[in-house]
Amino acid sequence: MRALTVTPGHANSLRVAEVPDPTPGPRDLLVDGLALGVCGTDKEIARGEYGWAPSGSDHLVLGHESLGRVAQAPAGSRFSPGDLVVGVVRRPDPVPCGACGAGEFDMCRNGRYTERGIKEIHGYGSERWTVAEDYAIRLDGRLTDVGVLMEPTSVVAKAWEQVWRTGRRAWFEPRRVLVTGAGPIGLLAALLGTQYDLDVHVLDRVTSGPKPALVRSLGATYHHDPVDQVMSRLTPDVVIEATGAGSVVIEAMSGTTPYGIVCLTGVSPAGRRMSVDAGAINRELVLENDVVLGSVNANIRHYEQAADALAKADPRWLASLITRRVPLSEAPTAFEDDDDVKVVLTLT
């Protein structure tokens, strides 16, 4: 079968290769791959900046934003052939640490976790793949065209869960949220914000293209002014930061209401320096009981929350996030920089 492979640590090694068909274990699902989302992490791995091959392999099958249809299920399984499924990305470390042992493997404390298509386990970027049924999530059958958005939705479902859990350390009735960045993570964070009946605002630099319309069609408000001006006008209760831009992160930390929460989901590049009044930031965080937290990845609970959120969403809006679909045979073109919101590989 065909699969999208890389040699981790080697730039320009991305290719569509023939690999052996997968052999399911006794509790595995055999899945026909339908689609694969491409994100920044995949591009970093393709550039040789990141990623680890499985032990004994010189290559890694790429892909963690999966979507497939069950071809074969074990006897007595809760899944049946024809079910629409996605595979969870992370697996707990083998030790395990306390968090992994409690099923919270997205919070692994010793770094020995593994991840499909990223760290030491082949990914979902192949015409067929297997997944242990304990790490498979069933999707509403109506999501065939958009279910590939499940993994990024699980990331924002976790982010929102962290916000709600943090806020409930005391009285918490947020009204206004600002999402910084209108990429897939930011737009899906805005979607969940509207499902929580919050007053949602989204900030991005662009003034044209699909992003402003996508935000407005959610019933949210789009902004493109400098972040300090937007923060000053809105004084949001919650900020979901999805750019990873250092200047945006700092402004977001400094402009919430008292007892505000900033959840950082964007990963910043290292090595970029800027001058910051650390004392002023610390003073504001302390005197206003503010919280800044980071959130990445997701566990099974968050995938289930994401499945519910997608099932409730307008499928036409979800489909409009996918601005380009590329066949597997032309996969390298999906890794080119462009103005797309979301690029998806079709595996069949």
N, C-alpha and C positions, 0 to 999 in steps of 0.2 A: 504494500500500500504506500501511498504518498504521505509524506510528513514534512513539516517546516522545521528545519534543523539549523543549529549554529554550533560552532566550536567556541565555548565560553573563553573569554579573554583574547579572542582573535577578531579583529575588525574585518568586515567584508566576507565573513564566512557564512552568511545567511543563504540558504538554498532550499529548494524543494527536492527531497531525496526519497529513494525507495528504502523503506525499512520493513522489518518483519511484521506480519500481522500480530496483534496482541493476543495473548492467551489468558482468558479470565481464570482467576482463582475460584475456589469453592463458594465464596461469598461476594464475588465481583459481578457487576453488571458489564455486559458487552454493549457498547454504545456506538451507533453510527453518528459520526460528527456532522453537524449541520453548519455551524458558524463559529468564528473565533474573533473576538475583539482585539484590537491592537491599541496598546497604550504606551505611555512614556517609558515604563519599565522595560517593555519588550524592545523598544528602540535603543535603550541603554545597553541591553544585553547584545543586540545586533551590532552595536558599535564596539563591542569588546570591553565595555566598562564594568560589567557586572555579570553575575550568573555562575553556576557551578553544574558541571555534568554529573550524572549518577556515577557511583563507584563502578569502575571497570569499563566505563564508556568514554569515548573521546568526543562525543557530541551530546547535545541536549535537544530534545524535541521541545520547541518553544510553545508558549501559549498558556495563559491561565484564565482568560475570560471565555468560558466554554459555553456551548449549547449543543445538545445532541438528542437523539431519540433511541430509546432502549431497543436493542435487537434481541438480547437474550438476558434472562434473569434467573437466578438460582431458584430451585424448588422452595416454595414457602416464602418467597420474597414479598415485601410490601410493594415492589415494583412489578410492572407487567410490560411485555413487548409493546412498543408504540408510545410509552410514556415519554413526555418531554422532560429532559433533565439537564441540570448543570452539575459540575463537580466542584466540590470545595477545594480551595487552593492549598491551604496550609495543613500540615500534619504535626501532631505533637512530638516533642523530642523523646528519644527512647529511654531517658533516665527514669521517670520524667521529673521536671521541676514541679513545684506546687501548683502553679497555674495550669500547666498542661495536664497534670493529674486530675484537676478539677474540671476539665473540659474547656478551660479558657485558654486554648493554645495560641490564640491571637496575642496573648499577653506573656508569651514564653519569656522566662527570666534568664535562661542560660544560653540562648542563641542556638541551641542544637535542633531546633525545628527544621523541617524540610518543606519545600513548596513545589507544587506541580508547575513545570515550565520555567522555574526560576532557580531553585536551589535543590539539587541532588535527586530530583524525581522528574522523569519525562513529563512534558505538558500535554495539553489537549489539542495541539495543532496537527492533527492527523485525521485521515479519513475514517478511522475507527480507533476507539480508545476504551480502556477499562477503568472502572472506579469501584472501590469497595462500597457496597450499598450504604454503609454507615456514613459515607462522605458524599452521598448523592442527594440532591434536592429536587423534588418534583415541581414542575411549573404548570400553571394553568395552560391547557392546550391551545387557548386563543393567543398565546404569546409566541407562537412559532417564529414570527418575523422579527420580534424584538427581545426575546428572552436572553439573547447574548448580552444584554445590559445588566444581567443579574449580578455579576461579580462587582462592578463598580457601585451598584445600588447597595450591595451588602456593606461596602466600605462606608457609605454615608449613613446607612442604617445604624452601624456601630457608632459613628460619630454622634448622631442624634441621641442614641441611647446614653452615651457618655455625658452629653450635655444635660439630659434630664436627670440622670443619677446625681450629677454634681450639683445641679440647681436645687435638688430636693434635700440638700444638707440643711436647708432652712426653707422659709416661705418662698415659693417660686411660681410666678405667673407671668412668664414672658409674653410680650405682645409683638415686638418688632425684631426681625432677624435680618442681618446683612450677610450675604454670601459674596465673598470676593473671588472672582474668577468665574467665567461662564464656559468652561470646558465641560466635559461629561460629568466629572465629580461635582462641580459647582451647580450645574443645571439639575442634576439628580438630587443634590442637597436642597435646592430650592423647591423641587417637586415635593419632597417629604415635608418641608416647611409649610407648604400650602395645605398638605393633608392634615397637618396639625392645626390648621386654621389660624396661622400666624400672618402678620403683615410682612410679606417677604420682599426684600430688595436685593438686587444683584448688581455688582460692580464689575465692569470689564473695560478694557481700553478701546475696543473696536466700536465703531459707530455704524458699520454696515455689515452685510452678510446675515446669516441666519440667527445669530445669537440674540440680538434685541427682540426680534419677533418671537423667538422661543420663550423668552422670559415673559413677555407681555401676554402670550397666549396661555400662560399659567395663571394669569391674574396678578402677577408680581410686577414690580417697578424696576426698570432698567436704568442704570447710571453709568456714565463714562467720565465724570469729572475726577480730579485728583482725589485720592482716598481720604486725605485729611479733611477736605471740604465735605465729602459725603458723610464721613463719621460725625463731623460737627453738626450737620443738619439733622441727622437721624438719631444720634446717640442710641444705638441699638442695644437691646438686652442681651442678644446673642450674636456672635460673629462666627460663621463657618468659613475659615480661611483655606482657599483651594488653589492659590497661585504659587506658594513657596517663594515669592519675591520678598527679599529681606525688608525693603522699605514698607511694603504693604503689611507685613507681619508686625512691624514695630508700630505703625499707625493704628492697626487694629487693636493692639494691646492697650493703647492709650486713649481710646475714644468711646468706650462703652458707657452705659449708665452705671451708677454704683451697683455693686454686686452683679457685675456683668460677667459673662463667660465667653471666652474666645477658644474655639476648638481648631487646632492646626491640623490640616490634612494634606497640605502641599509640602513636598520634600524640597528643601532649598539646596542649591548647589553650593559646595564648599569653596572657600578661597576668595569669596567676594567680601570686601571689607567696607564698613560704613561707620560714621561717627554717631554714637548714641548717648544720650543723657541717661545713663543707667540709674542714677539716683532718682531722677524724676519719675522714671517708669516704676521703680521699686516703691517709691512713695505713694504713687497712685494705686498700685496693686494692693498695698497694705491698707491704706486709709479707706479704700472703697470696697474692701473684701472681694476684689476681683479674682478670677481664676483663669489661667491659661493652661490648656492641656493639649497633648498631642494624641492623635489616633491614627492607627494604620491597620490594615488587614481586617479579618473578620472570622468569627467562629460560626458554628452551625446555627446557633440561635439568630445571628444577624442575617444569615442567608434566608432563614424562614421569614424574618421580618421583611426582607427585601422582596421575597416572593409575594407576600401580601400587598406590599406597596405597589408593585408592578401590576398585580391583578386589579387594583383599584384605579390605576391611572388610565388616562385616555390613550388607547393604543396608537391613535394617529399622532399624538404629540410624541410618544416614545419613538415612533418610526421616523419622525422628523429629526431626531438626534443623530440618526445614522445617515450621514451625508455622502458616504461613498461605500460601495460594496465591490470587493475585488475577488476574482476567482483565485483559488489556491495556486494555480499554475502561474499567476502573475504576482505572487505574494510580495516580492521585493518592492513593487511600486506602492504597496500599502505603508511602507516605512519611510517614504519620502515626506519631507516637511511640506505642509500645505495649509490651507485655511479651513480644513474640514473640522467639524465638531467631533464626529466619531467615524473611524474607518473600520470596516468589518470584512474579514475573509470568509468567503463561502467555501465550505469543504466538500460539497457534493456537486 
